[in-house]
Amino acid sequence: MNRFFAIMLAIIFASITISSACVAQPSDWIRFTLQSQRDHDQLRASFRQERNGRDHNNWSTGLKPSELIGLNVVGFYTAGSRPIAFAVVREAGRLDCSGNGGGSYASGNCRFAANPQFTRLLVSRGIGRPSHDQAFGLMAVDARRELIDSVAAARYPTPSIDDLTALSALGVNGRYIADLARAGYRPQAIHSLIEFKALGITPEWIGGLNRLGYANIPSDELVQLKALNITPEFIAGFDRIGYRHLPVDTLVQLKALNITPEFVGSTVGARATLPPVNELVELKIFGSRRSR
């Protein structure tokens, strides 16, 4: 699971390239482009900073026009070219942008400023003081005080700035943390909480396992089940054909080998008694080899 977790974190941070920055110089301008999308409820916004000819900070996302404070939406869509200005304001900081646009496209430059109050909050909670670029990343993923408060209230270990960025990027919030707790799960580490959310472990999915008799199974076993996309329906299929309440490690083995209830039905046929699981494994492995 560690390799999977590392891959997930790499995906989370792929859209934000972070390194050190100090006082804003001309090279610290962030280039922006705005483009219309088929769904006019959002605009495609891209922000890119180059240093020494290389991409430095990059962020691309869909934003509602209301999130682009001060944007002349009519002017943006009208043919021609005219001055365009807007701001993206979030708890962690703000981007102030200006340029030219029209005909459903705009481009120009932005400056980023961290929110001093949010920085003081991070320091006061022991999370740390973010660098300029870490603050940009926190703004990009819309890190909020509500998440910081919820993590603390649930008595998780204090997150690092990178942890907070990952949690925010994945959309972890107080409701998700509280719902997990009500389902009986409070992962012991921040990284485990990140892993839960990255895999899509939800209270509803946990509830489906509970109804099949898999209540209060260890968190690491939940991760194994979800990583292989073992659903309550997959488990219920084995229950129906007579393999009731199989151990988690057995379910993992069956799923990894693509041994399904349908495979068992087509292979076993009308036997009076069901073969043991290890025989199913042998049938799958050696049967596949013979068919090559």
C-alpha positions as CSV (number, residue, x, y, z in Angstrom):
1,M,0.0,0.0,0.0
2,N,2.9,2.4,0.6
3,R,3.7,2.5,-3.2
4,F,0.0,3.2,-3.9
5,F,0.0,6.0,-1.3
6,A,3.1,7.6,-2.8
7,I,1.5,7.5,-6.3
8,M,-1.6,9.2,-5.0
9,L,0.3,12.0,-3.3
10,A,2.3,12.5,-6.5
11,I,-1.0,12.9,-8.4
12,I,-2.3,15.4,-5.8
13,F,0.7,17.6,-6.1
14,A,1.2,17.3,-9.8
15,S,-0.8,20.4,-10.6
16,I,1.2,22.6,-8.2
17,T,4.9,22.9,-8.6
18,I,6.5,24.3,-5.5
19,S,9.9,25.8,-4.7
20,S,11.3,28.7,-2.7
21,A,10.4,32.4,-3.3
22,C,11.0,35.6,-1.5
23,V,10.1,39.2,-2.3
24,A,8.1,39.6,-5.5
25,Q,10.3,40.5,-8.4
26,P,9.2,41.1,-12.0
27,S,9.9,37.3,-12.6
28,D,7.4,36.6,-9.9
29,W,4.5,37.7,-12.0
30,I,2.1,34.8,-12.7
31,R,0.7,34.5,-16.2
32,F,-3.0,33.7,-16.4
33,T,-5.3,32.7,-19.2
34,L,-9.1,32.4,-19.1
35,Q,-11.1,30.5,-21.6
36,S,-14.7,29.7,-21.9
37,Q,-16.0,26.1,-21.6
38,R,-19.0,24.4,-23.1
39,D,-20.6,24.7,-19.6
40,H,-20.8,28.5,-19.2
41,D,-21.2,28.0,-15.5
42,Q,-17.4,27.8,-15.2
43,L,-14.4,29.3,-17.0
44,R,-11.1,27.4,-17.4
45,A,-8.5,29.4,-15.5
46,S,-4.7,28.6,-15.8
47,F,-2.0,30.3,-13.8
48,R,1.7,29.7,-14.7
49,Q,4.9,31.2,-13.4
50,E,8.3,30.7,-15.1
51,R,11.7,31.1,-13.6
52,N,14.9,30.6,-15.6
53,G,12.8,29.4,-18.5
54,R,11.1,26.7,-16.5
55,D,7.6,26.3,-15.1
56,H,7.6,27.1,-11.4
57,N,4.0,27.5,-10.0
58,N,1.2,26.0,-12.1
59,W,-2.4,25.8,-11.4
60,S,-5.3,25.0,-13.7
61,T,-8.9,24.7,-12.6
62,G,-12.5,25.5,-13.5
63,L,-13.8,28.6,-11.7
64,K,-17.3,30.1,-11.5
65,P,-17.5,33.7,-12.8
66,S,-18.5,34.6,-9.2
67,E,-15.2,33.4,-8.0
68,L,-13.4,35.8,-10.3
69,I,-14.2,38.9,-8.3
70,G,-14.5,42.0,-10.4
71,L,-14.5,40.2,-13.7
72,N,-16.6,41.9,-16.4
73,V,-18.3,38.8,-17.6
74,V,-20.1,40.5,-20.5
75,G,-16.9,42.1,-21.7
76,F,-15.1,38.7,-21.5
77,Y,-17.6,37.1,-23.9
78,T,-18.0,40.1,-26.2
79,A,-15.9,40.2,-29.4
80,G,-12.9,42.5,-29.4
81,S,-10.3,43.2,-26.9
82,R,-10.5,45.3,-23.7
83,P,-8.9,45.6,-20.3
84,I,-9.8,42.7,-17.9
85,A,-9.2,42.6,-14.2
86,F,-10.3,40.2,-11.4
87,A,-9.2,38.7,-8.1
88,V,-9.3,35.2,-6.7
89,V,-9.7,35.5,-2.9
90,R,-9.5,32.6,-0.6
91,E,-8.7,32.1,3.1
92,A,-5.0,31.3,2.4
93,G,-4.4,34.2,0.1
94,R,-5.4,36.1,-3.1
95,L,-4.4,36.5,-6.7
96,D,-4.9,40.0,-8.2
97,C,-4.9,39.7,-12.0
98,S,-5.1,42.2,-14.9
99,G,-4.7,41.9,-18.7
100,N,-6.8,42.0,-21.8
101,G,-9.6,39.9,-23.1
102,G,-12.7,39.4,-25.2
103,G,-14.3,36.9,-27.4
104,S,-14.3,34.3,-24.6
105,Y,-10.5,34.5,-24.0
106,A,-8.3,36.6,-21.7
107,S,-4.7,36.7,-20.6
108,G,-2.4,38.8,-18.5
109,N,-0.5,38.8,-15.2
110,C,-1.3,38.2,-11.6
111,R,0.4,38.8,-8.3
112,F,-0.1,36.5,-5.3
113,A,-0.2,37.6,-1.7
114,A,-0.6,35.2,1.3
115,N,-3.2,36.0,3.9
116,P,-1.3,37.1,7.0
117,Q,-4.2,36.0,9.3
118,F,-4.2,32.5,7.8
119,T,-0.4,32.3,8.2
120,R,-0.7,33.3,11.8
121,L,-3.3,30.5,12.3
122,L,-0.9,27.9,10.8
123,V,1.9,29.0,13.1
124,S,-0.3,29.2,16.2
125,R,-1.6,25.6,15.6
126,G,1.9,24.2,15.2
127,I,1.5,23.5,11.5
128,G,4.3,25.8,10.5
129,R,5.0,29.0,8.5
130,P,4.5,28.4,4.8
131,S,7.0,29.6,2.3
132,H,5.6,31.9,-0.5
133,D,5.1,29.0,-2.8
134,Q,3.6,26.8,-0.1
135,A,1.1,29.5,0.6
136,F,0.3,29.7,-3.1
137,G,-0.3,25.9,-3.0
138,L,-2.6,26.3,0.0
139,M,-4.6,29.0,-1.8
140,A,-4.8,26.9,-5.0
141,V,-6.3,23.9,-3.1
142,D,-8.5,26.2,-1.1
143,A,-7.2,25.2,2.4
144,R,-9.6,26.5,5.1
145,R,-9.7,27.0,8.8
146,E,-12.7,24.7,9.0
147,L,-10.5,21.7,8.0
148,I,-7.8,22.7,10.5
149,D,-10.3,23.0,13.3
150,S,-11.9,19.6,12.4
151,V,-8.6,17.8,12.4
152,A,-7.8,19.2,15.8
153,A,-11.3,18.5,17.2
154,A,-10.9,14.8,16.1
155,R,-7.6,14.7,17.9
156,Y,-5.5,13.8,14.9
157,P,-1.8,14.5,15.0
158,T,-1.0,18.0,13.9
159,P,-0.7,18.1,10.1
160,S,2.3,19.5,8.2
161,I,1.8,22.1,5.5
162,D,2.1,19.4,2.9
163,D,-0.5,17.3,4.8
164,L,-2.9,20.2,4.9
165,T,-2.3,20.8,1.1
166,A,-3.1,17.1,0.4
167,L,-6.2,17.0,2.6
168,S,-7.5,20.1,1.0
169,A,-6.8,19.0,-2.6
170,L,-8.7,15.8,-1.9
171,G,-11.7,17.7,-0.5
172,V,-11.5,16.4,3.1
173,N,-13.7,18.5,5.4
174,G,-15.2,18.4,8.8
175,R,-18.3,16.4,7.7
176,Y,-16.1,13.7,6.1
177,I,-14.0,13.4,9.3
178,A,-17.2,13.3,11.5
179,D,-19.0,10.8,9.3
180,L,-16.0,8.5,9.4
181,A,-15.9,8.7,13.2
182,R,-19.6,7.9,13.4
183,A,-18.9,4.8,11.2
184,G,-16.3,3.8,13.8
185,Y,-13.2,4.9,12.0
186,R,-10.7,7.5,13.1
187,P,-7.4,6.6,11.3
188,Q,-4.4,7.0,13.7
189,A,-2.3,9.1,11.3
190,I,-2.9,12.0,9.0
191,H,-1.4,10.0,6.2
192,S,-4.0,7.3,6.8
193,L,-6.8,9.9,6.6
194,I,-5.3,11.1,3.3
195,E,-5.2,7.5,2.1
196,F,-8.8,6.9,3.1
197,K,-10.0,9.9,1.1
198,A,-7.7,9.3,-1.9
199,L,-9.1,5.7,-2.2
200,G,-12.7,6.9,-1.9
201,I,-13.4,5.1,1.4
202,T,-16.8,6.6,2.4
203,P,-19.1,6.0,5.4
204,E,-21.6,4.6,2.9
205,W,-19.2,2.0,1.5
206,I,-18.3,1.1,5.1
207,G,-22.0,0.7,5.9
208,G,-22.4,-1.8,3.0
209,L,-19.6,-3.9,4.5
210,N,-21.2,-3.7,7.9
211,R,-24.4,-5.0,6.6
212,L,-22.6,-8.1,5.3
213,G,-21.0,-8.8,8.7
214,Y,-17.7,-7.0,8.1
215,A,-18.1,-4.5,10.9
216,N,-15.1,-3.0,12.8
217,I,-12.5,-4.5,10.6
218,P,-9.0,-2.9,10.9
219,S,-8.3,0.2,8.9
220,D,-5.5,-1.5,6.9
221,E,-7.9,-4.2,5.8
222,L,-10.3,-1.5,4.7
223,V,-7.5,0.0,2.6
224,Q,-6.8,-3.4,1.0
225,L,-10.4,-4.0,0.1
226,K,-10.9,-0.5,-1.4
227,A,-7.6,-0.5,-3.3
228,L,-8.7,-3.6,-5.2
229,N,-12.3,-2.1,-5.6
230,I,-13.8,-5.0,-3.6
231,T,-17.4,-3.9,-3.3
232,P,-20.2,-5.1,-1.0
233,E,-21.8,-6.6,-4.2
234,F,-18.7,-8.6,-4.9
235,I,-18.8,-10.1,-1.4
236,A,-22.5,-10.7,-1.5
237,G,-22.0,-12.7,-4.7
238,F,-19.8,-15.2,-2.9
239,D,-22.3,-15.3,0.0
240,R,-25.1,-16.2,-2.4
241,I,-23.2,-19.2,-3.9
242,G,-22.3,-20.5,-0.4
243,Y,-18.9,-18.9,0.4
244,R,-20.1,-17.0,3.5
245,H,-18.1,-14.4,5.4
246,L,-14.8,-15.1,3.7
247,P,-11.8,-13.6,5.5
248,V,-10.5,-10.3,4.2
249,D,-7.2,-11.7,3.0
250,T,-9.1,-14.4,1.1
251,L,-11.3,-11.8,-0.6
252,V,-8.2,-9.8,-1.5
253,Q,-6.6,-13.0,-3.0
254,L,-9.8,-13.8,-5.0
255,K,-10.1,-10.3,-6.4
256,A,-6.4,-10.0,-7.3
257,L,-6.8,-13.2,-9.3
258,N,-10.1,-12.1,-10.8
259,I,-11.9,-15.0,-9.3
260,T,-15.5,-13.9,-9.3
261,P,-18.7,-15.6,-8.3
262,E,-19.5,-16.0,-12.0
263,F,-16.1,-17.7,-12.6
264,V,-16.9,-20.1,-9.7
265,G,-20.3,-20.9,-11.1
266,S,-19.0,-21.6,-14.6
267,T,-16.1,-23.7,-13.3
268,V,-17.6,-25.7,-10.4
269,G,-20.9,-26.4,-12.2
270,A,-23.3,-28.7,-10.4
271,R,-20.9,-30.2,-7.8
272,A,-22.7,-31.4,-4.7
273,T,-20.2,-29.6,-2.5
274,L,-18.2,-26.4,-3.0
275,P,-14.5,-26.8,-3.4
276,P,-12.2,-25.0,-0.9
277,V,-10.9,-21.6,-1.9
278,N,-7.4,-22.9,-2.4
279,E,-8.8,-25.2,-5.1
280,L,-10.5,-22.2,-6.8
281,V,-7.1,-20.5,-6.8
282,E,-5.5,-23.5,-8.4
283,L,-8.3,-23.8,-11.0
284,K,-7.8,-20.2,-11.9
285,I,-4.0,-20.3,-12.1
286,F,-3.5,-23.6,-13.8
287,G,-6.6,-23.3,-15.9
288,S,-5.3,-20.0,-17.3
289,R,-1.9,-21.6,-18.0
290,R,-3.5,-24.5,-19.9
291,S,-5.6,-22.1,-22.0
292,R,-2.5,-20.3,-23.3
